[in-house]
Amino acid sequence: MHSLMLVRHGHVVAEGWWAPYRAELPHTLNSVSKSVTALAVGIALDEGLFDLDDAVLDLLPDHAPAEPSARQRRLTVRHLLTMTRGCAEPDFDGVRSGAIADGVRFVLNEPLDHEPGERFVYSTGSTFLVSAIIQRLTGERLLDWVAPRLFEPLGITTREWDASADGVDFGGSGLHLRTEELALLGQLLLQRGSWNGRQLVDAAWIDEATSWHVETMAVPSDPGAPLGDWELGYGFQFWQTSHGACRADGAFGQFIVALPELDAVIVTTAGLDDMAAVLDAVWQHLLPGFDTPGIGGATSTAVAAGGVDAQARLRAQLAALTLPPQHGASSSPAAARLLGRRVEVEAGPAGLRALRIDADETGGWTMTIETETRTETLRIGSGAWAENPESALAGSLTQGGAPTPAAASAAWIGDSWLLRIHLTATPQTLTARLAVADDGTVRIGAWMHGWFGAHELATLVGRPA
């Protein structure tokens, strides 16, 4: 987990960030972005920009196929919002990476294997087309257009949304916000689009967007068990969920869970490959707590009888949250064969040429990394996290590719130096093992978590220069 915030009756009752993650750092939200795009659609409908049943090809004529199929001609905005575009295997990776120059044309020209509206297939490309429609009709990027209409009135100050090579905000992913800003959006859902006396998003649209529109699982994963949280249906870019809630969710544990019956919002950021574990923990551990004095609306007498002390203890626990640094020893006999030596890497990815690890005055290390285009030094903690405010190399691993903050910790286990780097504005974590042989040869294995690529990266071999 990276962060947690619980809002009840419009007030924050619990919040915490697991160090090295911090309140002031925006976090990549992955598909929570889709739900924010849905709020923008509600505003666009209210302003008369388009209708749900408008044909997508009519709204994006410059990118339409030369000879569109009958299914492509029948595709509407409604189909994009319900993930029923008709593409059996949507592909957005090339757009996300920037490898495809004209992302809108690529997605719009994907063949439709099914009739639009026929079946649910989750597709970031569908939401990307919604973003492209808003950009074409307004002349502004989605972020720039929605900011004065939604973000500014809510007090959301972060302005970062990753875009395609042709300059269109992804819409379905790539939005970055702080945990508190996620909670503001959740509170707006509870208040059905109303904020400080202004109707930012039409109340009827909030109701419709968060209602059931399409079945998400033709066959339940376990016919004998209750439906899971991804089997309860989908609205307009919002998931249906249990306990009378609706939710926005993003891969690896980014959530806004709005609970109207409890007048509560729960938001999380995380980097977990098993994102369902976050919701399971919410239902198992947080939901029963709404009956706790001071949280569930109990009387002030009950709070005075012990709730104040309990809240103080809770605040202290939340303030002390931290992810454990890399476990192991601070030194090893193998350190003499690694530290202070330039290690040249054979056929390194992303132009990696060499690295050098040195002990520093804190008891930790610095690692200098050389690529074909840059040299960068990272601070690495021993038994603690060392923070690096801006790392271009870490940023090269992220979806947007921009420099990003990174926190690192390492330790020795036998003849291996284990390194963990958290990209603290993202869900992503890089783990590396540098195994040092007697002759100084270093075998480097690396693993990524919290991202969409392969978990295990290529094993590299480095030799002392």
Stockholm file with secondary structure:
# STOCKHOLM 1.0

chainA/1-465         MHSLMLVRHGHVVAEGWWAPYRAELPHTLNSVSKSVTALAVGIALDEGLFDLDDAVLDLLPDHAPAEPSARQRRLTVRHLLTMTRGCAEPDFDGVRSGAIADGVRFVLNEPLDHEPGERFVYSTGSTFLVSAIIQRLTGERLLDWVAPRLFEPLGITTREWDASADGVDFGGSGLHLRTEELALLGQLLLQRGSWNGRQLVDAAWIDEATSWHVETMAVPSDPGAPLGDWELGYGFQFWQTSHGACRADGAFGQFIVALPELDAVIVTTAGLDDMAAVLDAVWQHLLPGFDTPGIGGATSTAVAAGGVDAQARLRAQLAALTLPPQHGASSSPAAARLLGRRVEVEAGPAGLRALRIDADETGGWTMTIETETRTETLRIGSGAWAENPESALAGSLTQGGAPTPAAASAAWIGDSWLLRIHLTATPQTLTARLAVADDGTVRIGAWMHGWFGAHELATLVGRPA
#=GR chainA/1-465 SS CCEEEEEETTEEEEEEECBTCCTTSCEECTTHHHHHHHHHHHHHHHTTSCCTTSBHHHHSGGGSCSSCCHHHHHCBHHHHHTTCSCCSSCCCHHHHHTCCSCHHHHHHTSCCCSCTTSSCCCCHHHHHHHHHHHHHHHSSCHHHHHIIIIIHHHTCCCCCBCBCTTSCBCSSSCBEECHHHHHHHHHHHHTTTEETTEESSCHHHHHHHTSCCBCSCSSCSSTTSCCCTTSSCBCSSCEECSTTCEEEEETTTEEEEEEGGGTEEEEEECCCSCTHHHHHHIIIIIGGGGGSTTTSCCCHHHIIIIIHHHHHHHHHHHHTCBCCCCCSBSCCGGGGGTTTCEEEEETCGGGEEEEEEEECTTSSEEEEEEESSCEEEEEEEESSCEEEEEEHHHHTTSSSCSCEEEEEEEEEETTEEEEEEEETTSSCEEEEEEEECTTSCEEEEEEEESSSSCSBCCCEEEEEC
#=GC SS_cons         CCEEEEEETTEEEEEEECBTCCTTSCEECTTHHHHHHHHHHHHHHHTTSCCTTSBHHHHSGGGSCSSCCHHHHHCBHHHHHTTCSCCSSCCCHHHHHTCCSCHHHHHHTSCCCSCTTSSCCCCHHHHHHHHHHHHHHHSSCHHHHHIIIIIHHHTCCCCCBCBCTTSCBCSSSCBEECHHHHHHHHHHHHTTTEETTEESSCHHHHHHHTSCCBCSCSSCSSTTSCCCTTSSCBCSSCEECSTTCEEEEETTTEEEEEEGGGTEEEEEECCCSCTHHHHHHIIIIIGGGGGSTTTSCCCHHHIIIIIHHHHHHHHHHHHTCBCCCCCSBSCCGGGGGTTTCEEEEETCGGGEEEEEEEECTTSSEEEEEEESSCEEEEEEEESSCEEEEEEHHHHTTSSSCSCEEEEEEEEEETTEEEEEEEETTSSCEEEEEEEECTTSCEEEEEEEESSSSCSBCCCEEEEEC
//
